[in-house]
């Protein structure tokens, strides 16, 4: 609801004259927005952000709840949930870059913001009407509290010696049943100091066996392994941050380049610089279909993996492809400036350089291919390797990756601008033709190479979470639901 409220407020601010400054077609002596008008805009953006933050991390886990996401269930299907999620997101982005932008340009911001708001309200109605048809997984407490309980219990028992046999550590499948419907996590040898949280002391042994343990003093092996899984994931997750940083220029400098180039598709129609992202989105949309229908059947002949590539392999391929896209971006900028020099336009930042904007398309297309591997693989990794009770939190890390990556991209641009001099600044304020944007691209490329080495090292030493799957995911879920039903009926 926060997202819808934010969109409604933003639409009203574009329609009602009192909520916005008056039009200024001449762009001379324009009246600035008042403090109250700015507050309405900021609150609208805040509500929209809060709503997006609540929806996006839950979409993929909720979709996964509708299917058997155990290893056997995933291998039995010929389609990948994450590929189709990104296809759907790409379709939404394509609609925004084409239909909504066209409406905004030709009918005004009121319609441009109003139509997405109406679409959002329709989606809420559709969700509410269809709610009874979905599978619902009952929440079982805060996973963050469980992680804290494991850490506290391990600290309290830090002086206790670990048993030589891990089977002597505390296990309670009945206690863990609500948070392990797809299988219990098995003991692993990493981060053994956390195993101390599962040591059964004399005090623990003397308690009533039918009473629930104090989880701040004693944790099950499954809960200890949940914390271990999160710790193992973090280095791989962090590798995606610089990947976002490296592609953040697609929304800034590439658009500036496009403005200075010949953007005509026909003598009477030219493409908008902001719409250049269409090529990346289209590549990703059609690419995920080709990946699933053609690439996976081909590559599984060599890897013997039903999914074609593992999540880590898929991410690594995406990182390599994006490095190639950044290198191409640097050489395209060299070409653009050389054409500007030939025509004496280096000192004319507003002039149109006689070079087609389609020189920028290859880097967009290659970035789209990189997203098919890197972005999809990253999200799938976070979902697959996180504890099943923490999948919303884990997929939220994906959005956090995007946010941190863009902030670091902004910081990198600021540092480059501040420390590359004044006469031949790499990223000048007014005239990009006199800058050295290609050097910035090559710097980003170097950062990507370092990030790839870091990622490869982390992936080499990564240990996949061990899961005990005694029965299929659906069978375990049914057993748990039957148990809950018996409790509610007073049979247990």
N, C-alpha and C positions, 0 to 999 in steps of 0.2 A: 504493500500500500504506500510506503514511503516514496517508491519510485514514481507511482502514478500521481501522488500529491505533488511531487517535485515537477513533473512534466506539466500538470495542470497549472501550477503557479507560473512556470516559465511561459506557457502559452498565453496566459492572461496578461503577463507583463509585456508580451509582444503585441497584444490586441488593444488593451485599454490604454488610452493616452496618458492617464495619470500615473501609470506604472513604468513609463519610459520617457526619455527626453524626446522633444519634437524632431521630426525629420529635418535633415540638413542636406538637400541635394547638391548644393554648391560646394560643400565641404569647407566653407569659410565662416569664421566666427560662430561655430556650432556650439549649442548649449550643452553643457555636460550634465550627466545624470546626477540627481540629488542623492543625498545619503540614504534617504528612505527607499528610493528606487534601486540603489545598489544593494541595500539590505535584502530586498525582495529577490533580486537576482541571486545573491549569495545563498540565501536560504533555499531557493529552488535547486541550486546546484548541490547544496549539502544534502537535501532530501533525496535527490536523484542518486548521489553517490552512496548514501546509506542503503537505499533500495537495491542498487546494483551489487553492493557488498553482501547483501543478504541473499540475493537470488543466485548469482553466478556460482558461488562455491557449492550450492546445493543442487544445481541442475544435473551435473554428471552423476553424483552419488544417487540422487533420486531416480535417474534413468537406469542406473545399474541395479537398483533394487527391483526393477521390473523384470530382470532377467537373471539367469544363473550365471554369476560372474566367477564361479570357481574355475580352477584350471581345466577340468574336464568340460565344463559348460562352455568356456571360451573356445576351446579347441574344437568342439563339436559344431560350432557355427561357422558359416562361410563369410560372415561380415563382422566388422569391427565397430564397436560402439563409438569409439573416439574418432574414427574417420568420419562417421556420419554426424557426430556432434560438430566437428569443424566444418563440414559441408553446410550444415544448417546455419552456423555462425557466419560463414562466408556468404550465404544467400542473403542473410539479414544485412551484412555490410554492403553487398552489391546493391540492394534496394535503397539503402541510405545514400550511397554515392551517386546513384542515377536518378531514381524517381523523386526522392525527397529533395535532393539538391536542385533538380529541375523545377520543382514546385516552389522552393524558396526563391529561386532566381526570377521566376515568372509570375508568381502569385503572392509573394510576400512571406514574411516570417510567421505570420499568424497561421496560415495554412501549412507552412513547412513544419511548424512545431505541433499544430493541432492534429494533423493526420496521424503521426506516430502516437500521440496521446490517445486518440480514439482507438487505434490498433491495440495499445496496451490495455485499455479498459475492456476491449473485446476478449483479449487473451485471459484476463482475470475471470470474466464470466465463463469462458470455456473451461478454465481450470477448475472452478468451483462446481460446474455442472458435471464434469468428468471425474471429480475427486473420488466418488465411491468405486469407480472402476479400477483404480490403481492399487497396487500392493503397498502396504504401509508397514514400515519397520518402527517398532516402538522405541523411543529414546531410552537409554539406560544410564542416565547420569552424565556428568561432565567428564569427557576423556582427559581434560587437562588436570582435573583433580586426581584422577588415577595415576597420571604420570608423576604428579607431585607426591602422592602417597608412596610410590616406589622409591623415589629419591630420598624421602624422609626416612623410610624404613631402612634403606641401605646405609644411610648416615648413622642411624641409631645402632646398627649392628656392624659398624665398620671394624670393630675389634674382634668379631666372631670369626673363627676359622671356617673356610668353606669345606664342605664334605668332599671326599675324593670321588664319590659317585653322584653325578647330577640328579639321579633318580630320587635321592634323599631330600631334594628341595621340595618345597611345598607346592602341591598341585591340588586343585579342586575344580573338576569339570562342571559340577553343578553350579558353583558360584560363577564360573566364567561362561556358562551356556548362553546367556543373553548377548554377550559381546563376542562370541566365537561361533556363529551359526555356519560359517563357511570352513571351519576347521580350527583346531587349537594350535597356537604357535608352539613349536618345539624349542627346546633349549639349544642355545648356540654358545660357542666358546668366546665370543667377543665381549668386551666390557664386563669381565667377570666380577669386577667390584660391585656391579649392580645385582649380581646373583645373591649377595648377602641379604637383600630384602626378602628373599624366599627361604632363608635358613630357619628351620624349626628349632627353637630353643626349648629348654625345660619349661619355661613359663608358658610358651605356646602349646606345649604338649599337655599341660595340666588343665587347660580350659575345657569347657563342655564341648564334646565333639559335635553336638547338634547345633551349637551356637555359631553365628557368623564371626569370623576373626576380626580383630581390629586391624583394618587395612593400612593404618598409619604405622603399624609395627610389623605386619606380616603380609607379604604380597605373594600371589601365585606366580608360577613360572610364566604363564601366559601374559600376565600384566607386566612382568619384568621385560619380556621380549617385545612388548608394545613399545616401551621406552627405547629399547635397543634399536628397533626398526626406525624410529624417528631420528635417532642420532646417526644411524647409517645413511639415511636419506639426505640429510642436510648438506653435505659436501656436493652431492650430485645436483641437488636443487640450486645451490649457489652458482653453479656453472651456467645456469640459464640467465642469470642477471646480466652478465656482460654480453650475452648474446642479444638481449633486448637493447642494451646500450648501443651495440654495433649497428642495429637496424633503425635506431631512433631518427637518423638523418632523413629517412624516407618521408617523414612528415614535416620537414623543415627545409633543408638545403636543396633537396631534389626538386621541391616545389619552386624554390627561387630559381633554380636552373631552368625549369620548364617555362617560367614566365618570360625568360629572355630568349626562348627558342621559337621557331615557327611551329605553331600548334594547329594549323589548318588541316582538317580531314578532307574538306571540300573547299572550293573557293569562297563559300558563304558560311561555313561552319567550322569552328575551332574548339578543341577540347579544353576544358577547364584544367588548370594546373593541379587543383586539389583532387580532380577525378583520375589522376594518373594511377592511383592505388587500385583502380579497377583491374589492371593487368595482373597485379599480385593476387588479388582476390579470385579472379577467374582461373588463374593457374592453380591455386590451391583447391578450388572447388572441383575442377575437372581432374586435377592430379590425384586427389584422394580416391576417386573412383578408379582411375587407372592403376593406382597403387594396389588397391584391393583386388581388382579383377585381373590384372595382368602381372604386376611386379611380384606380388606375394606367391602366386602359383609357380612363377619362374624361379624365384630365388630359393624357395623351400626345397627345390631339387638338390641344392648344394648345401644348405644349412640344416636340412632335416628337421626344421622347426616349423610347426603348423602355422605360426604367425609370420613366417618368413624371416624376420629379424627380431631380436630381443629389443626391449625398450632402450637399453643402453646402446646397442648397435645403431638403432634408428636415430637416436639423438646425436651420436658421433658423426653419422653421415650428414645430418642436417648442419652441424657445425662446419664441416668441411665445405659444403655447398655454399653456405653464407660467406665464407672467406672469399670464395671465387666471385661472388656478387659484389663484394666491397672492392676487390681489385679492379673489376670491370668498371665500377663507378668512378674510380680514380682516372682510368684511361679515357673514359668518356668526357670527363671534365677537361682533361688536357686537349682533347679534340675540339670541344666547344670553344675554349679560349683561343685555340689556334685559328679557327674560322673567324672569330671576332677580331683577331689581330690582322688577318688578311683583308678584312673589310674596314679596318680602322675604327672599330666599335668598342675598343677596350675602355675608353673613357666615356662611353654612353650607356650607362646602366639601364636606362629605360628603353633603349632601342631593341628591336627584334633582330637577333642574329640569324642569318640565313642558313640555319641547320635544323633539320627536322627534330621535333620533340621525341620522335620514335627512337632516337638514339638512346633514350633513357629506358625504353621498354625492357631490354635484356636484363638489366639489374633487377627490375621489378619481377620479371618472370622467374629469375633464378632465386630471388628471395622467397617467392611463392613456393618453389620446389623445396627450398630449404625448410620452410614451415611445415610442409607435408611430412618431412622426416623429423626435424628438430622439435617443433612446437607440439605436434601430436604425440611424439614419443615422450616428451617431457611430461605432459599431462597424464598420459597412460602410465608412466613410471610412478608418478606421485600417487595415483589411484591404486595401482596394483601392489605397490610395496608398502603402503601405509597400513596400519592395523585397520581392520574392517570397521571398527567403531569410530575411527578418526578420519574417514574419507572426506567428509565435508571440510574439516580443518586442513587436510593435506591438499585438497584441490584449491582451497583458499590461498595456499602458498604459491600456486601458479599465478594468481592475480597479483599477489605481493611481489612476485618476480618482475612482472610487467611494470609495476609502480616504481620499485627501486631501480630497475634498469633505466627507466626514462629519467629519473632524478639524477642518476649518475651520468647519463648522456648530457643533461643540461649542465652539470658541473664540469664535465670534460670540455664542452664548448666554451664555457666561461674561462677555464684555465688556459685553453689554447688561445683564445682571443686576448687574454691579459698578458701572456708571456711570449707572443710571437712578434713583438715589435709594433711600430706604428707605420713605418713606410711600406713594408711589404707584409702586412698582417695576413695570416692565413685566412681569417674569417672577418673581413672588414664589415663595417656597419652599413655602408652605403653602396659600394660598387664591388659586387662579387667578381667582376671581370679582372680586377686588379688584385684579387686575393690569391691564395694558394690552397684552394679547397681540396685539390688532389693530394696535397701533403697530409691534410686532415684524414682523408680516406685511407691513405697508406698507414697512418698512425693507428687508426682503428683496426686496420687489417693486422698490424703487429700485435695489438691487444687481443684480437681474436685467436691468433696463433698461440699466444701464451695461455689463453683460456682453454684452447684445445688440448694443450699439453697437460694442463691442470686437470681437465676433465678426464682425459685418457688415463692418467694416474689414478684418479679416484675410481673410475670404472673398473680398472684392472684389479684393484683390491676390494671391490664391492662384493658383499655377500648377500645373496637374495634371502629374504625371510623364509625360514623353514616352517611349513604348515603341514599338520597332520590332517589328512582327509580320509576319515574312516567311511564316510558315506557322502553322497552327493549333497551339494549345497541346498537344493530344494527339500531333500529328505530331512536334513538337519533343521531347516527352518520349520518344517511341518511338525517335527517332534517338539520343538520349542513352543510352537503355537498351541499344540495339544496340551502341553504341560501348563501353559498359562491359562488355557480354558478350564482345565481341571481345577486349578487353584481358585479361579473365580467362581466355579460351581460348588466349591467346598468339598471336592472329592479328595483333595490332598491337604 
